[in-house]
């Protein structure tokens, strides 16, 4: 559905007089509240009445006070809460026609013909059945004389359904990620990180059981993110004799110096004969065969709990899209699910998705390209295979720019895969400066053990560029016979490799493959949608803002002005703003003037008069040279006097600290593997007359993720799309999220800036690439 700006402006007229109801059903998932908030506010924004249905389908059947008219502030301050504030229940009554008859009666009495359901495949299947029976249910109500007249039935003769997939299992077809899956991974990784410290102290083996029903996504991704020793998932049952192989592997890791073992088991794990593999069976096996002190931890419902991650909150974009899809729907429009495809919402025919899930056995999830890729990478990096013959190539790895979470994960995977390819691997300390100073040493498989979960840069990193010390750089490349460079870093990493490429005309020694893995919290490297570290930084900023907002609870009305990092790039401020429900986010790319600041002050003053206790304004550190953080604080303090007071918080370097998020651990691991695979291919292609000679533009590239495809873009091609003065790309995909931020803060903004989702059919091909990160 490609809508023109005129169509979007008509949306407000379409919403007037309409009624939308939203419910959450089935198992709860973190992020459901953010979705409910988005649907509620977007519905009210376009002029519709919005009803909140409490206790899921049970509340829809029971009616009465379970169906409540919402106003704007009904969903204030819920975005950071886990679970679902409107409740969820599994309702057997709704599976009967009598139950659906009562539900139809309750909706018609409220004038509702648009229903948004947030739940799993069972909940969405029930919604589609309800929709298909709607006209028959109304006819039956008219016939029974249940206060539903023929005229009223004709006025509500069609029910529009839109689904949002809420499930921590990430087991729904057609969408990259389901609401709650990323948050569940955060809970799992927090527990694994904590357990690893005690396991190391006592030289213990831990068997960790995670949820997921028949889908091993949570187990697989957490194993990849933690570097677990062994993994059991239903998609790939172990072969006969796995017990001997697993014990041998565990024993081998202890012999090589490891003080702990981590085994991750999906709750649906089975052997090749279909027999369940329990965590207690594994524990008893390890104790009996190896005599290791072994403990079992079943994570259980902890995985459903806690505050939603930044990613699950930013999925509010799906709630906004759901409202637009409902208002555009006609009797001929099939019920749809709002999914995510490469950072963009898409509309998927509901029953196509459900049918795929119903047909799905564990084979389906294993056939997903991303799932299979994750599994292959895990197997590749989990343990060292017999040493291959030497390739006579050597790879130097260095970090450049400011530290970013995920750098160490990328180094670990790159080191291990390069060694598996037979290359010699050098670690370079302190970036290009270390390369010039000869701070170069060989690094081996076990040197990078445990690096995946470490924050910062264990190699050390500096912002120094190579142009001032090119002679020394070339000298050391020659001295150590370096055949290729892998640079993991931010804008300086990209700019440094560009300088090396442009110096090839003067130095043949620089005619070697060079690859940049973008790693910076600013997310400002051209050639990629995401940089390593950005997700962790957004989560760190979000958690700080949650605490800042909470500090105002029960006190007088207060507005917080919070400064984020990011240089001139506003990604961090914008994403954090959406994740915390900020009232405004000032960034360089969206210029502000004194009129905008005045409007914001008036908006907050009006909000405070309605007894809202707190307001939050984010400011990117370089959004404006004159409208500084102190200036905005003083302006708000002066203009808000007598209505609210103001406080300033500069988040600073805490945005660079902490352990990497699950996304950054896995993203870094996968980019490290991709980079080495590409480098190995280029080394083979460019080896001639006894040496590597790579002088074409496609041998110096940035490895980026664009939509959901990883690609290698020559650094020279990126020059035209790069703003070198402000150190960022000229066009940035996330800028399209800003209208949504403004809408959900109740600012009037033009709909023509919003890019609506398109219809995508769920085919085997689409499933093969739609299985999360």
N, C-alpha and C positions, 0 to 999 in steps of 0.2 A: 504494500500500500504506500505508494509514493505520493505524499500530500503536498500541495502547493501552500504557500503562505496564506493565500486567501482561504483555503479549506480550514487551516488551523484557526484563523480568526473567527470562522463560523462556529468553531467548537463551543465557544461560550454561549452562543445562542442555542446550540444543540443541547447543552447541559441544563439550561433553564427549564424548570418544571419537571425534570427527570428525577428518579429516585434510584439510588444505588445502595445495596447492602453488602457488607463484607463479613466473612466468618473465617475462623481458623479451625481446622479439623484434623483428627488423627493425632499422631505423636507430635509434640511440640518441637520447635527448632529455633535456635537463636537467630534473630533477624526478622521473625514474624511481626514483632511490634513495629519495627521500622517499616515493614510493608503495609501494615494496617494504618500507620500514621500517613504514609504517602497516599494511599487510596483515599483515606478520609479527607485529607487536605486538598488533594487534587480535585476530588469530586466537588467539594465546597467551592474551590477556586473557580470552577467552570459553571457554578450556579446550580448544581444539583443538590437535592437532599441526600444525606448519607446516613444510613442506619448501621449501627454496630450490633451484630448478632452474637450474644454471649453463649458460651458452652457449645460451640460448634453446631452440628446438625441437630443435637438434642435441643438446643435453644430455639432453633428454627421450627422444630416440631411442637415444642411446648408453647412458644409465643409469649405473650404478655410482656413482663418486664425484661425478658431476655432479648427483646428487640428494641433498641433505644436509639432515638434520634441523636446524632452527634453534632457538636459544634466545633469550631476551630480548635479551641483549647481542651477539648475532650481527649486529645492525643498529645498534649504538651508533656514534655519530659518523660516520654516512654521509649525513645529511640535507643537508649543505652541499657534497657532492661532485657534480661533473658526471658525465655518462655513466651507466653502470650497473655497479655493483660485482659483480653476478652474471653479467655478460657478456651479449652478444647476438650472434646469428649468423643468417645467412640459410641455411636448411636445405632443400636440394632433396630429400633423402631423405624428409622429412616429407610432401612432396607426393605420395608414392607410398603405396599401401596397405601395402606391406611396412614402410615407415617408421612408419606410424601403428600397425601391429600391434606393433612393438617398443615404441613409446611407451606403448601400452595395457598391455603386459606389465609395463613398469617402474613404472607408476602402481599397478597392482593389487598388485604385490609389496610396495609401501609402504603399501597400504591407503588410497590417495588416490582420492576420488571428487569432489573439489571443486578446480577449477583456475581461477586468476586469471591472465589474460594481459594484459600491458601492451605494446602495440605499435600499429601502424597498421592500415589496413583489410585488407591482405593477411594479417597475422598473425591478426586477428580472424576473417576468413573461414575460415582454416585451422582455428581452434579450433572453429568451428561445424560444419565437416565432421567433425572428430574426434568431436564430441559425437553427431552424427546416426548415425555408424557404430559407436558404442561397443558396443552389444549384439551387433552382428555380429562385431566384432573379438574380443570375449570368447568368443563361441561358437566362432570359428575357433581361438582359443588352446586351448580345452578339447579340441576335436577333434584338434588336433595333439599334445596331451599335453605342452604346454610348461610343466609344473609348475603349471598353473592348473586346479584341480579344478572340477567342476560346482558344488559348494557354495560355493567361493570366488567363482566368477563370479556366482552369485545374490546373494551378499552385497554385490557391487559392481556391480549391474546397471544403474546410472544414473550418468552423469557430469554434474555441474553446471558450467556455464561462466559466468564473468563477465569482461567486458573493461574495461580502462582504456586510453584512447586516448593513446598517446605519439607525438607527431609535431610537429616544429617548424613544419610547413607550415600548421597549422590548417585542414586540408582534409577534416575528417570531419563528416558531417551530424548535426545534432541537439544538438550541444553548443556552448556559447558559446566555449569555448577548449579546445584540446588541451594536454596536458602538454608543456611545452617551448617553446611558441610565444612566450610572454612573455619567456622568457630569451633566445631567439634575437633578439627585437627589442632587448633590452638590448645584446647584442653588436653588432648592426648600428648602433645609435645611438652607441655608444662609438666605433666606427670612423668614422662620418660626422662626429661632432663633432671627432675628431682630424684628419681629412682637411680639414675646412673651414678650420682654422687655417693649414695649409700652403698650401692653395689660395688663400686670401686674400693670403698673403704674396707669392706669385709670380704672381698674377692668372691662375690656371689653371682649366681645366675638367676635372672628374673624372667619369668614367663608372663607376658602381658596379654590379656584378652581384651579385644576391642569390639565394638558393635559393628553393624553393617548388614544384618540379615544374610541374604544370599549374595551380597556384593562385597568384594574384598577391597574396595577403594580406600577406606580409612586405614586398613591394616597395611596396604601396599605403600601408600604415600607416607605414612608415619615410619615405616621401616626404611624407606629411602631417605627420609629426613633425619633419621637417627643413626643410620649405619648399622642397623640390627644384624645380628649374626645369622638369624634364620627366620623364615617367614612361612606361615601357613595361611593360604587363602582358598576359598572354594573354587575359584576359576581355574586353578592349576593344582590339582591334587598330586601329592608326592608319589613317586614310583615305589614299587615294592623295594624293601630294604632301606628305606629312608632313615630308619632309626640308626643304622650303622654309619651312614654318611653324615648325618647331623652330629652325632657324638664325635666322630672323627674331626669334623670341622671345628667344633667347640674346643676340643682338646688341642688342635693345632694352633688356635688363636692364643690359648694360655701358654703354650710352649714358646710362642714368639713374644711374650711379655704382657699380654692383655690381663688385666685383673678382674674383668667382668665379662659376662655374656648376656645379651638381650635377645629374647625370642618373642616374636609378635605373632599372635594367633587371632584370626578373624573368628567371630562366634559361629559362623557357618562352615568352618573348615572341615573337609572330609578327605579320606584317603581315596586311592584309585578304585576301590570297591564300593565307594559311597558310604563308608562307615565314618561317623563323626570322630574327629580328633579333638579331644578335650585338653584343656590346659593342665589339668591334674595328671592326665596320662603322660604328658610330656615331662612334667616335673618329676614324676616317679621314675621315668626312664632315665633322666639325667642323673638322678641320685643313685640309682642302681648301677648304671654303667660306669659313671665317672666319679661318683662320690662327692660331687660339688654341692655346696650349700645352696639350695635352690628354693625360691619362693614364687608363689603365684599372686598376681594382682589382676583382679577383674575390674576394669574401669567402670563398667556399667553406666548408670544414668548421669554420672559426672560429665560424660561427653555431651549430654543435652543441656547442661546447666551453664551458668555464668553469663557474663556480658557478651554481646555479639562482637565479632571482630569488625574491623573497619570495612573489609570487603563485604560482609553480610549487611552492613548498614548502607553502604553505597549501592547495594542492590535495590534501594528504594526506587531507582530508575525503573524497575520492573513494575512497581505499584503505579507510578505515573502513567506508564504505557498501558497498564490494564484499564485505567479509566478512559483513556482515549479510545482503546479498542472497544469498550462497552458502548461508548457514545456513538461510534461509527457503525456499530453492528446493525444488521437488518435481519428479517426473518430468513433470508437466504444465506446469511453468513454462518459458517460452521463455528461451533464453540471452539475457542482457542486457548492455548496455554502461552503465557509470556515466558520466553526463555532467553538465555544469554548466549550470544555468538560473537566471540572476539571483542568484548567490551561494549557491544551494542545489543539492545533489546530486539528480539524477533518474535513474531507471532507464529505459533505452531499449531496445526489442527489437533485438537485435544485427543480425538479418538485414534488418530494415527500414532500419537505418542503412547497412549495406553495400550493399544494393540501390540506395539513393539515390546512394551514392558511385559505384557501377558505372555507373549511368545518367548520372551527372554528366559533363557536358562543362564547359568553362569558362563556358558560359551559366548553369549552375546557381549557381556562386559569384557571378556578376555579379547574379543575381536576388535574392540575399540582401539584405534591407533594410539591414542595417548596412553591408555591403560597398558597396552602391550609394550609401548616404549618405556614407560615407568618400570615395568617388570624386567625388561631386558637390561636396563641400566642398573637396577638393583643387583641382578645376578652378576653383572660385569664387575661391579665395584665392591661387592660384599667380601670377597676373599681373593687372594692372589693365586692366579693359575701358574702352572709351570712356566718358567722363563722362556720366552721365544728367542729366536736368533736375533742378534743385534741388527738394527736397521742402518747403522752408521749415520743416523741423523740425530741432532740434538735440539731440544726445545728449551728456551728460557721463558720463565713466567715471572711477571712483575705486577705489582699494584701501583696505580698512579692516581693522584688526586686525594680527596678527603676519604677517610675510612667509611665503608658502607657495609651493612649486614648482608651476608651472602657471598662476600668476596672469598672467604675461606672455604666455603662449600664448592665454589667454582675451582679454586686452586686444587682442592683434594681430588675432585673428579678428573680434572685435566692431568694431574700428575699420574694418577693410577692408570688412566687409559693410555697415556703416552708410554708408560712403562710396559703396559700390555702389548703395545705395538712395537716394542723393542727399541724405542728411542731412549737416549740419555736425557735426563731432565735436570735443568738448573733452576734453583730458586734465586731470584734477585731481590735483595733487600733495599727498601727505600726508593723504589721507582726508578725513573730515568737517571736520577742522581747516583743511585747505587750501581746502575749499569755503567755509568761513566767512571765511577770510582773503583770498579772491580769487586763490589760486594756481591759476589756470585759463588754459589756452592751447589754441589750435587744434592738432590733430594730423592728419597726412596719411598717405597710403598707405605711402610709403617711410620714414616715421619709425619704423615698427614692423618693418621688415625685420630678420630675424635674431632676433626676440624669442622665438620658440618654444622655443629651447633654453637660454634664459637663466634662471638661478635667481633667487630673491628677488622683489622688486618694483621694477621700473624706474621706476614712477610715484612710488614712496615711499608708505609707509603708516604710520598711527598708530591707536592704540586709542581716541582721543577720540570720544565720542558727541555727537550734534548738539543734545541737549536744553538744554545750557548756553549755546549760542550760536545759538539758532534764528533770532533776528532777522537776524543776519549771513548765515546760510545762505539765508534767504528773499530777502534783499537781493541776493545774488549770482545766485541763480536768476533773478530779475527782470532784473538788469543784463545778463546774458549771454543772456537769452531762452532758457533751457534748457527743452526740451520733455519730457525724460525723463532718468531717472537709472539707470545700471547700476553696482551696487555689487558688487565682487568681494572677498570677505573672509570672516572667521570669524564667531563668535557676535556680536561687536560689529557686524558688518555687518547681520546679521539684526535685532539689537536696535535699531540706528540707524534702519533703514527702518521698523520698527514705530513708533518714536517720531515719525518724519516723517508716517506715515500717521495716527497719533492726533492730530497737530497740524493736520490738514487742516481741522478744524472752526474753527480760528482763522486759518488762512492759505490763501486760495484758490490762492496760487502753488504750494502743495504738491500740488494736484490734478493731478498728472502721473503717467504710468506709471513705476513703480519696480520694478526686478528685482534680486534678490540671487543671485549665483553663489557657492555655498559654497566657501570656500578656507581651509583650516586643517589643520595637521598633526594636530590633536587629533580631527578627525572628529566634532565635537560639535554641528554645526548641525542643528536640527530640519528635517524635510521632505526628507531625502535619506539614502541608505545610505552614500554616499561623498562626501567633500569633496576638492577639489583640494589636492594636497600630501600627503595621507595616505599614498598609495602610495610616494611618494619617501621620506617620513620612515621608513616601516617598512623599506624597503630600506637606508636609511642606518643605522638602529639594528641591523638584522640583520648588515650587514657589520662593524660595530664588535664585535658579540657574537661573530662568527666569529673575529675576530682575538684577542679576549680569551680565548676558549676555547683557541685554538691556543697561546697563550702558556704554557698549563699543560702542554703536551705534554712528556713526558719528565721532568717535575718531580714533586715530592711531591704527594699528593692535595690538591686545592684547590677551594674553592667561591667563586664570584664572585657578589656582590650588585650588580646593575646597576639604576640608577635611570633611568627614561624620563620624558619630558615627557607632556603630555596634559591638564593640569589635573586635574579630577575624572573625566574620561572615560578609561576603561581600554582603549579600542580599540588604541592604539599598543602598550601592554604585552602585551595578549593576542595580537595578530597577530604581534608580534615573537617572543613566547614559542613560538608554534606553529612559526614559521619556523626557529627555531634549536634546537628540541627542548629547551626549558627545563624544569627540574624543578618550577618553580612560577612563577606570575605573580600578584602581589598587586595588586588593584585596588579602588577605592572601591565599585563596584557589587556586588562579591562580598565582603561584610564578613569580616574575619579576626579571630580571637581568639587567646589565648595557647595554647589547645589545638591550633589549626591550626599555629601556628609550631613547637610541640613535635613534632607529627607530622612536619612537614617536615624538621626536624633529624634525627629518628630515621631517616627515609626516606633521607636523604643519607648518614648514617653507615653504614647497611646497604649502600648502593650502593658506598661507598668500600672497605668490607671485601672487596668482590668485585673489587678491583683496578681499579676505574674511576678514572681520573686526575682528572676534573674534574666539577664540578657548576655549574649556572647558575640563579640566582633573579632574576627581574625584579620591580621594584617601581615602580608608577606613583607619580609625585611627590606626589600628594595622596590616596593610598589610605587613610591613617589618620593622625589628628593625633598620636597617641602612639607608634604603631609606626613610627617614622621609619626612614630608611635606616641611620642610625648605630645605632639601637637593634637593628635586625635583624642588622647586622654584629656588634655586640658579643655578641648572644645566640648567633649561630652560632659565633663564635670561642670563646666560653666552653664551650658544650655540645659542640662538635666537637673540643675540645682532645685531642691524642693520636691523633686519627683523621684530621682534615683541618684545614687552616688556611683563612683567609678573606681576601678582598680586596673593596674597594668601587670601583665605577666609576660616575660620574655623567656620562651621555652629553651632557646639556645641549644647547646650540644647534647642535651638529653635525647634529642631526635636522632643523633648518630649512634647512641649507645644501646646496650641491651643485646639479648640473644636474637638471632634472626627469626623472623616469622616462618611458619611452615612453607608459605609461598616462596620466600626468598631462599630457603634451604633447598627446595626442590628445583626452583628456577635456576639457581646457581649451579646445582649439580648437573642439570640437563644442558645448560649452556656450555659448561666446561667440556662435557662429552662431545657436543656438536662441534665446538671449536677445534678440538683435537682431531676429530674425524676429518674436518675440512682441511686442517693443516697437513695431515698425513697424505691426503689426496694431492694437495698442491706440491708437497715435497716430491712425491713420485712423478707428477706431471712435469716438474721443472728441473728434474735432475738430468743433467747432460754433461758429457765429457768429464765425469768425475767430480762434479760440484753442482750445487743448487744455484740456478740463475732464474729468479722470478722478477721480471721487470714490467709485466703488464699490470694495468690498473686493478684487475680482479684478483690480484694476489695481496692486496692490502685492504681489508674490509672491516666493517662494523657488523657484528652478529646481533641482529635485532629480532624482536617479536612484533610483528605487525598484524593486527587483528589476532588471528591465532596461528599464524604461519611464521616459522623462523626463517630468516633470509640473511644472506651475506651481501651487503651493499658496499661497493668500493668507496673509500673515504673521499676520493676526488669527486664522485657523483654527488656527495652530500654537501659539497661546498655551496652550491647554488641554493640549497634549502636551509642554510644555516645563517643565523644572525650572530656573527662573531663578536660584535660589540657587546651584546647582552648575553652571549654564551648560551644559546638555546635554538631549537628549530623555529623556523618562521611560522609554521602551521602546526598546531598541536591538537590531537584528537579530543582530549579531555575538556577543551574549551566549550564543547557542546553540552557539558553537564551544568554549566553555570545558570542557564535559564531555569533549570529544575531547582537549584539551590534557592533562587530568588522566589520562585512560585511557592515553595514549601515554607518560606519565611513570610509569605503573604505580601510580597511586593508586586505591584503591577509590572508586568514585563510582556514583551511581544512574543506571541506564540510562533512567529515566523522564524525565531531562532531555534526552536525545538525540532529535532530530527526524529520523526516517528519510526517505529519498527516496521519491518517488511515481513510479508508472509513467506515462510520457508516450509517446505514439505519434509517430513521425516522419512528419509530413505536410508538404505543401508550405507550409502556413501556418506550422508551427513552424520550418521551415527559413528562412522569410523573416525571422525575427527572431533566429536563432541563429548569428550569425557574428562573435562576439567584440566587442571595444570599437572 
